[in-house]
Amino acid sequence: MNLLVTGGCGFIGSNFIRQRLTEKGSPLTRLVNLDALTYAGNPANLADLAGDPRYVFAQGDIGDPALVTRLLAEHAIDAVVNFAAESHVDRSIDSPEPFIQTNVVGTLRLLNCTKQYWAKLPEAKKAAFRFLHVSTDEVYGTLSASDPAFTEETPFAPNSPYAASKAGSDHLVRAYQHTYGLPTLTTNCSNNYGPYHFPEKLIPLMILNALEGKPLPVYGDGQQIRDWLYVEDHAAAIWLVLRQGRVGETYNVGGLNEKPNIEIVQTICALLDRKSPRADGKPYLSQVTYVADRPGHDRRYAIDCAKLQRELGWKPKENFTTGIAKTVDWYLANRMWCSDITKKKYSRERLGTGQG
Ligand SMILES: NC(=O)c1ccc[n+]([C@@H]2O[C@H](COP(=O)([O-])OP(=O)(O)OC[C@H]3O[C@@H](n4cnc5c(N)ncnc54)[C@H](O)[C@@H]3O)[C@@H](O)[C@H]2O)c1
């Protein structure tokens, strides 16, 4: 199988690529990673795979039809997995346009080039071809404490420019399947965490701020509930859906781990108190500061992933206790990766509170 992955230098894409190229019995003969290397894209995330002859990196935009068309043909691509996106809610509130440009226009152009390439494939290859679009639970909007979790039938009600742009891309993917027959699949996943997570997001931000003696900023009352999934479990779910999912379907992916943000911060502080105590012996929790809530902040997301479990037999390997311990260990062992990123040119203010 020759696979085109977009956005593979980001958090989830790089974990997906590593899993694909290091798993036993991988069917991949070629994996092309198309990434524009925005502030969130970091080639160092995949530095360990540079010598793998199956791996090809192409720097560029999913919205560049000439480049996408060339890559599809040159590498005889059998499947596309689209991770490329602007992904940070706070940034979308500051500046929505890049989100529309990449998440909506970029996805449309990627779909269009893929459709044209796919239409000319021989019948057997055409039938086996897949386009998998990686999306988020944020397209479904927000829940109250007693609402049932989002299912694949929950109507879209995006509340941030980020969520609206992802909802737009999900609709386009659906339309390309319905209108042109392009064999698409979509996954809508809850919040991910784990290695290589960009330090503007909640979990890495809290770990790194704690270790650097900085405030741990918590939005509002800290009671916003998210469902957390370890990134390698998400990567495995995407691979399963790509190979065995029913064409035209969407699959929710969730961690079965609903937690309020404040509990995440407390768990991280307790782990750090044990694994890397402060020099003055005080608990890391003393660094927590509450800051004004984000406008339109969704209160609760919860994902019902029964369809994925029932149809494809997926279940996450990590629970939150094991996953967060692994994550804290990774950040403690990879301080250089973190400091290289924070030295990169982006505004420190933009780091915000990291809450998705
Ligand atoms: N992080 C989460 O918790 C989460 C949860 C559910 C779904 N998702 C979705 O998964 C995907 C990946 O998320 P992530 O957290 O890894 O994001 P990320 O921000 O870490 O990575 C995005 C990658 O896409 C690249 N990119 C951006 N614009 C591009 C363009 N126009 N052309 C090519 N490459 C471009 C960036 O350089 C970066 O490498 C996104 O589509 C996101 O919406 C993320």
PDBQT file of the ligand as one rigid body, heavy atoms in Angstrom, charges set to zero:
ROOT
HETATM    1  N1  LIG A 401      -5.417  17.237  18.894  1.00  0.00    +0.000 N 
HETATM    2  C1  LIG A 401      -6.608  16.733  19.165  1.00  0.00    +0.000 C 
HETATM    3  O1  LIG A 401      -6.945  16.516  20.342  1.00  0.00    +0.000 OA
HETATM    4  C2  LIG A 401      -7.557  16.371  18.049  1.00  0.00    +0.000 A 
HETATM    5  C3  LIG A 401      -8.730  15.676  18.372  1.00  0.00    +0.000 A 
HETATM    6  C4  LIG A 401      -9.586  15.299  17.327  1.00  0.00    +0.000 A 
HETATM    7  C5  LIG A 401      -9.280  15.606  16.015  1.00  0.00    +0.000 A 
HETATM    8  N2  LIG A 401      -8.141  16.303  15.746  1.00  0.00    +0.000 N 
HETATM    9  C6  LIG A 401      -7.833  16.579  14.319  1.00  0.00    +0.000 C 
HETATM   10  O2  LIG A 401      -6.697  15.794  13.989  1.00  0.00    +0.000 OA
HETATM   11  C7  LIG A 401      -5.887  16.473  13.020  1.00  0.00    +0.000 C 
HETATM   12  C8  LIG A 401      -4.473  16.618  13.533  1.00  0.00    +0.000 C 
HETATM   13  O3  LIG A 401      -4.497  17.322  14.777  1.00  0.00    +0.000 OA
HETATM   14  P1  LIG A 401      -3.139  17.668  15.542  1.00  0.00    +0.000 P 
HETATM   15  O4  LIG A 401      -3.486  17.920  16.951  1.00  0.00    +0.000 OA
HETATM   16  O5  LIG A 401      -2.105  16.657  15.196  1.00  0.00    +0.000 OA
HETATM   17  O6  LIG A 401      -2.790  19.055  14.840  1.00  0.00    +0.000 OA
HETATM   18  P2  LIG A 401      -1.398  19.850  14.785  1.00  0.00    +0.000 P 
HETATM   19  O7  LIG A 401      -1.758  21.282  14.800  1.00  0.00    +0.000 OA
HETATM   20  O8  LIG A 401      -0.454  19.318  15.810  1.00  0.00    +0.000 OA
HETATM   21  O9  LIG A 401      -0.799  19.453  13.365  1.00  0.00    +0.000 OA
HETATM   22  C9  LIG A 401      -1.328  19.934  12.152  1.00  0.00    +0.000 C 
HETATM   23  C10 LIG A 401      -0.306  19.678  11.060  1.00  0.00    +0.000 C 
HETATM   24  O10 LIG A 401      -0.875  20.085   9.822  1.00  0.00    +0.000 OA
HETATM   25  C11 LIG A 401       0.094  20.856   9.112  1.00  0.00    +0.000 C 
HETATM   26  N3  LIG A 401      -0.630  21.799   8.254  1.00  0.00    +0.000 N 
HETATM   27  C12 LIG A 401      -1.364  22.880   8.624  1.00  0.00    +0.000 A 
HETATM   28  N4  LIG A 401      -1.864  23.492   7.549  1.00  0.00    +0.000 NA
HETATM   29  C13 LIG A 401      -1.474  22.770   6.469  1.00  0.00    +0.000 A 
HETATM   30  C14 LIG A 401      -1.699  22.884   5.059  1.00  0.00    +0.000 A 
HETATM   31  N5  LIG A 401      -2.443  23.880   4.542  1.00  0.00    +0.000 N 
HETATM   32  N6  LIG A 401      -1.154  21.948   4.241  1.00  0.00    +0.000 NA
HETATM   33  C15 LIG A 401      -0.381  20.963   4.746  1.00  0.00    +0.000 A 
HETATM   34  N7  LIG A 401      -0.124  20.807   6.056  1.00  0.00    +0.000 NA
HETATM   35  C16 LIG A 401      -0.670  21.696   6.907  1.00  0.00    +0.000 A 
HETATM   36  C17 LIG A 401       0.914  21.547  10.191  1.00  0.00    +0.000 C 
HETATM   37  O11 LIG A 401       2.185  21.955   9.708  1.00  0.00    +0.000 OA
HETATM   38  C18 LIG A 401       0.998  20.456  11.251  1.00  0.00    +0.000 C 
HETATM   39  O12 LIG A 401       2.100  19.601  11.021  1.00  0.00    +0.000 OA
HETATM   40  C19 LIG A 401      -6.576  17.825  12.774  1.00  0.00    +0.000 C 
HETATM   41  O13 LIG A 401      -7.327  17.720  11.606  1.00  0.00    +0.000 OA
HETATM   42  C20 LIG A 401      -7.483  18.015  13.983  1.00  0.00    +0.000 C 
HETATM   43  O14 LIG A 401      -8.611  18.758  13.654  1.00  0.00    +0.000 OA
HETATM   44  C21 LIG A 401      -7.267  16.691  16.722  1.00  0.00    +0.000 A 
ENDROOT
TORSDOF 0
